[in-house]
Every structure is written in structure tokens, then in C-alpha cells.
């Protein structure tokens, strides 16, 4: 779907560029390309030169010309060939040359020098990385990663609209799986049910989503651990099956953890759910504009410790969501920062038993003037059939 140009977002970026004393940004991470131009590339060979003043330049594959015409906000699009008969170099070498030419009129340039993670291109399976020549090709650049993190942390109305679509698709996929989850089916089969719905039904969702992709980790009963791959363990009848799930809808994401049980939940799991939801609800009550991110991390970890699970969880408990499934801000007791109206946060406390089993809950929440708005219509906790 072609979205109208999000001027509120782009003007925020330009104001930060001016504040940092830069003349232009040169970005190549697919999520930053999307953020600045609305173009989500196929192969990750794209780049954008985004000036403080004037028209941005989008660089992309010739094969993507139709996509760029349909979705990109910038009209200055410069194309590179995926295969050049006279040039055996990989395509990103041609991306660099086009980016250098587009940036040569600008003085101080910002590059993504401290980028830790990035979203993938639409092909997903073979993410593109850039060589040292890219980072050496623009003189003495400033690091623009913190600038873009600041800009992206607070969502515009359009970004929220797009994220709501991702949240709707994720919840509808859970509703699809809910009556079909059977004891004894493999975790991977449960994951396939969910992912198949996301891609099959989410693509074209309400006539507003061109491409929906689902990503999942699914574990059941003793297979529930903090971070392992989906396997072939059987779905348990009286224990939760945990769905750690992401949906990407045209480049905007949601990140949830939902739990289904195809039978009656065992008593020890019901007690674990009660304790975890108590911590979760206290964490949500903390969240409002001006609330400390460090204090949120401490509150969750102290609450889990008081429940008898000191030192858990081993993963972060709060992060931003937007053009990536995980992006700043992050809550850490040794860090700083406060919540701002317009941020979207994934809040995810978890408790895990030694040897396997446990529970995690997670949803995405919009920080509003009056507290939090839950973005997913699917319930938290364990949903039994």
C-alpha cells in the first residue's frame, strides 16, 4: 500500500539533523530506508541520502523501479543494476558509488556507525551486509544512529496506524490457531499454523497491507525456555504452549508473547500465571509519560524475585517497537531515560523453571497522556480452549 508522505516524521528528522550540525544522513539499514522514504527493498542493496534541506535521494535496484514508483515518498530515485556485464563487483559497490555521488554536495555527513541490529529486507533469508568500503567512503562521518533512535522512539499518527495493522494480524492469527491447537501436534506444526495465517491472510489485510510476514518461536510445556529454536516436541494438553511472535506489515512490526492451552491448565501453572500477571499489572501501572525506564526494569525484576524466582528473567523486559521488532528505548536498571507520550513499548516479564517450563507474557503498549493503551486485542496470560 502506498502511504501518504509522513511530514511530521520527516520534519522531526530534519530538526534533529540541524540540531546535530549535520548536512545530510546517508543510511542503508532497511528499516531506516523505510523510515525515511517508505520504500522497503527486496535485497538490502538500497541506500538513502537524506539532506537537512531539499529532496532525498533513494538508491535501489533497477528491478525495483515499479515498487519505488508505487511506494517511495521521494521522486529522486537512482538505480543500480543487480548484474552489470562490465562490472564483476557485488551490487553494493555500485550502491556506494551512487550514494557518494548524491552526497558529494553536502558537508558534514552522518552514517549508521553504531548500528547494532537492523530489520531485514523483504527477502528476509539472506540479509545484506555492507563492506568496510561503505564506512570509509564518506570522509569523517558522524554517527547518526543515536539521532535516528531519538526520532524513531516517538511514533507519528501514521506509524501508529501501521503498527495497529500488524497487531491486528498477529491477534487474528492467534484466534485462528486457538481452536486448532491439538495435544500431541509438534511445536513446529503449531508455529506453521500461526505463520501460515499471517502470510496468507495478513497479506492484503483489509486492502491495506501489501506484504505481511510472521516470525515465531513456539514451545510447549517443558519446551518453554528463554531462547531456543522451535522444535518437534509435542504440544501438551494441560500446560501452556508459548508463542513468541512478530508480525511485519509493510515494514512496521509488533512483538508479542501469547499462550494457549488446549485443555485445563495444571494447578502449578495457574499459580505461576497468577504471580506473573501480578508483576505484569504492577509494571503497567508504572508506565506513563515521565516514568523512569530504569525503575520499570527494577520493578519487574524485584517483583519476580519476590515471587521466588530471583535473578529472572535472563532477557530484557522492555524495549521499543516500530520499524524494527526491537528498537530503542530499552529499559535497564543501570541506564536512564524516561517514557514519552507516543512511544510504543513491548513489556515482557517471564519466569522459567530449571530444566524447562515456565511462562512469559508480552504485549505492545502505546504511552498516552493517561497511561498505556494495549495494542493487541488478544488476551494476556494463558488462554484455554
N, C-alpha and C positions, 0 to 999 in steps of 0.2 A: 504494500500500500504506500502511496506517495503522501507523506505528511506535509502540511504547510510549514514553511520555514519558522523555526522557533527563535524569534528575535530576542526574547527575554534571555534565553540561554546564551546566544552568541554575543549579545551586548555585555553580559556578565564576564565572559571570557575576555573580551576586548578591554574591559575596565581593568581586569587583573593584569593583562599584558602591559597596559600603560603604567599600572602601579609598580610593576617589576622593572620598568625601564627597558622593556624589550620592543623590538620592531616587528617580529613575526615568530610564530611557532612552526616547527617542521615535525610532524607526527607520523608514525607508521603503525602503531598498535591498532588492530581492527576496531576495538571499542572506542578509541579516541578519534579515528577516522569517521566512524559512525556518529559520534557525539557532535563533531564539528560540521559534518556535511550531510548526514542522513544516508550515506552510502555504506552498505555492508558488503564488503568484497567477497569474491569467491575463493581466492587463493592466498590472500595475505600479501600480495605484492603492491598494495596501494600505499599512497602517502598523501599528505595534505600540507600545503604551505598556507598558513592562516595568519594574515597580517593584522596589525593593530588597526590599520585603515585600509579600505579597498577590498577588492574581490578575492576570496580564497581561490587557491588552485587545487583541484583534485587530480591526482595521477592514478590511472588504473589501466588494466589490460584492455586491449582493443576488443577482445571478445566480450567485455562487459559494457560496451558502449550503450546498448539498449537499456541495461539496468541503470546506468548512470543518468541517462536521459529521463528515465521514469522516476527515479527516487532522489537524485542528488539536488541539494539546495544551491550549489554553485554552478554557474554556467561555464566557467573556465575549466574545462576538463582536457587533460593532455594524456595521450595514450601511449603505452609501450606495447611492443609485440611480445607474445609469450614465446615465440620462436622466431629468431632472426637468422636468415640464411648466411649473413656475413658476420655474425657475432655469436661465438660459441659460449659466451658467458651466461650465467643464470639470469633470469629476468630482473632480479633485484639490482643488478649492476646498472641496468637501464633506468630503473626507478630512481636510483641515486642521481644519475646524470640529469634527469628531468627535474628532480627536486632541487638540485644545485642551480640549474638554470632559472627556475622560478623564484629562488630565494636570493639570487645574486644582487638584486637591487636594494635589499634590506641590510641594515647594520647589524644590530645585536640579535642573534637567533637563539631560540630555546629548543632543545631536544629532550626526549624522554630518557634521560641518563640514568635514573634510579628506578626505572620501571621494574617492579617485582613480579607481577603477573599481568596477563592480558587475556581478553576474550579471544576466541578463535574466529577465523573466517567462516564462511558458510559451508565450506567443505569439511571442516572440523578435524578430519582424521590425520592430517599431515600439516600441523601448524608451521608457518614460515618464520624463520629467524633471519635477522639481518647480520651481515658480517661487520668486522671492525671498520671496513671502509666507510660504512654509513656514519659511524660515530666520529670518524676522523675527517669527514668530508665537509664540515661546516665551520672550520676555523676553531675558535674557542667558545663553544656554545654554553649557555646557561642551562641548568636543569629545569625543565618545565613540568616535571611530574608533580611536584607539590602544588603548583599553580592549577593544574587540571584537576587534582584531587579536591582542592578548595571549591572550584567551580562546580564539580560534579556532585559534591556532597548534598547540596540543596536542590531538590527537583523542581522543575517548572510544571505548570499545569499539563502541558503536552506529555512530558515524561511520565507523570503520574497516570495519565490516561493509558499510555502504552504499557506501563507496569501492571495496571489493573487487568488488562487483557491477558498477560502472562499468568497472573494469579487465578483468573477465572478458568483458564485452560487446565492449570495444574489441579484445581479443585474438581473440575468436571472429570478429569482422568481418574482421580481417586474415587469418585462416585461410580465410575464405570467398573473399577476393579472390585469395589466393595462387595457386590453380590456374587462375583465370580471367583473370589479367593477361596480355594479349597484346601483342607488339610491334606498334606502329602504331596502337593504340587511343588516343584522346585522353586527356590527363591528366584532363579533366573526366569522362570515362566511367569511369576508374578510381576517381575520387572518388565518383561516383554508386553504384558497386558497394558501396563501403565504407559510405557514409552510408545507403543503402537497407537494408542488413543491420541496421545499428544501430537504425534507427527501426522497421523491420518486425519483426525478431526480438527486439531488445532490449526493446521494449515488451511487457510480460508475461513477461519473462525469469524463469524458474524460479518463476513465480507470485508474484514479489516486487517487480516494477518496474512501476509504472503508466504511466510515460512515459519513454522513452529517446530522446534526441536526439544526433545526431552532427554534428560540425563538423570540416571538414578543409581543409588546403592540400596539394595534390598536385602535385609537379613531377618531371620525369624527365630524367636526363642533363643536358644543357646548360640545361634549365629550372630546375635547382636553384639557388636564390639565398636570401638571408637572409629576405626578406619580400616576396613578391609574390603576386598572386592566382593561383588555379588557372586554367589556360588550355587552349588546344586543341593544344598541342604533342604530338607523338606519343611514346608510351612506347617507350623504347629497349631493344633486345634484350639488349645486353651492358653496360648501365650501370644504376645503381640508379634506381628510382622511389621518391621520398621521400614518406612520408605523415606530415604534421604533423597530429595527430588529437586531438580531445577527445571524450569522451562525458559527457553529463549524464544521470544516472539519478535521477529524482525529486529533482533539486536538488543532488546530490553528483557530483563531477567526477573525471575522470582526464585527464592530459595526457601524450601520448607522441609520439615520432618513431620511426617504423619504416620499414624499407627492404626492397623486394622487387626482384629481378632475374629476368626470365623466361628468361634464357639464362646463359651463362658470363661471369662478371664479368671485365672487362678488367683487365689487369695493373696499370695505373696506379691504378685504383680499389681493387684488392686491397691495394696498398701504402698508399693513403690510409686505408683501413679499418683496417689494422694499426696505423698511427700513432695514429689517433684512439681506437681501443679501448685502446691502451696508456695514453693520457692519462685516459680514462674510468675504467679499472680503478684507477689510482692515486688518482683523485678519490674513488671509492667506498671505498677502503681508509682514507681520511682521516676518513670520516664515522662519528661515534659521539657519544654524549652528552658534552657539554662541548667538542666540536670547534669551532674558530673558523669562522664563515661567511665572514669576510673572507679567511682563509687558503685556504679552498676556491676562492674566485674567483681568487686569485693563483696557486694551484697549477695550475688548469686553463689559465689564460692563459699562464703561463710554459711549461707543457708543450707547448702548441700553438705557441708561439714557437720552442721548441727543435726542433720538428718541421719548422720552416721557414716558418711562417705567422704571423709577428709581427703583433700588433695584432688578431688574430681571437679569437673572433667578435665581431660588432658588436651582438650581443644578450646579455641576461643569461644566465648559465649555471646558475642555481639559484634556485628560488622554491618557496613553499609551494603546496599544493593542498588543496582541501576543498570548501566550499560555493561556491567560485569555482575556475576553472581556474588562475588566477594570484592568489595572495594572499600576505601576509607569512607567514614571513620571506623576505627576499631576501638573497642573498649578493653583497656588493660589497666590493672591496678597500679602499675608503675608508670603509666602515661598521663596524659592530660586531655583537655578538650571537653566541650560541653555539647549537649544536644541543641539543635536549632530547628525551628519550625520549618517544615518542608523536607527534612531528612527522612529517608526510609531505612529502617534498621531491621536486620534479621536477629532475633533474640532466641538463643538455643541452649538452654541448660540440659545437661544429661547426667545420668548416673549409670554406671556399668559395673556388673558383678565380675569378680575374679573368675576366670575360666570361661566366660561367655554369658550372655544375657544382660538385660538392663533396659533402659528406656531413655529416649530423648524427645523433647517437644520443641517445635520451632515454627514461627510464622514471621511474616513481614508486616511491619507496623510503620505507618506514617505518623511522624511527630506533628501534632497540631497545637494550636494555642491552648486547647483544653485537655491535652494529654495525647493518647495514642488512638489511632484508627487501625483496626485489624484489616488487612487487605484480602485475606483468603476467606471465602465463605465456608471452607471445610473445617470441622471442629478440631480443637487440640485434644490432647490426651489420647486414650485408646478407644477407638470406635468399634464396637462389637456388632456383629450382624444379628 
